[in-house]
Amino acid sequence: MMQNDTTPAAGLLGHRHLPMLGLIAASMTALTIAFGSQYLGGLAPCEMCWWQRWAYFAAIALLLPGLVPGTPARARRLVLNLGGTALLCGAGVALFHAGVEQHWWQGFTACTAPMGGSGGLEDLRAAILAAPVTRCDQIPWSLFGISIAAFNAIFSGALALFAFIAASAQKEA
């Protein structure tokens, strides 16, 4: 009887579409939590929070081509590496943001107010003064002393690592 050299985990990582589907689902879940905490929980995002969200949007867009049937392993590896890179960038931004929240270093973002309308200078002044200000150096919510940005750094980093491992596991079928 011949013994199988592959583990179930290796089989899942090397699957044609499951790694991309899992990463897309995880990214969509992270975005759902972020938007849910904003619109249902009242936690307004700061500028760096938005940057972290953009990394998930980029990862989804970069991973989608890997779901096309018949995509060769080389292209799937590229897609997974690109998606992993977007997630790694998001982890880096989240880690930087967590450091700003902890006052380990200073952030470099500025609050902005929406420009618009055909109003005059007084209307612009009123819009700026009425705009909610969400500072990047304050922790709006934490669990066990870990902020949302720190959780996101861990989650994005883990997803990036998964993407890179899955990329190396892709084989021609």
Secondary structure, DSSP 8 states (H G I E B T S, - for coil): -------HHHHHHTSSSHHHHHHHHHHHHHHHHHHHHHHTT-----HHHHHHHHHHHHHHHHHGGGGSTT--HHHHHHHHHHHHHHHHHHHHHHHHHHHHHTTSS-----------SS--HHHHHHHHHHS----TTS-S-EETTEEHHHHHHHHHHHHHHHHHHHHHH----
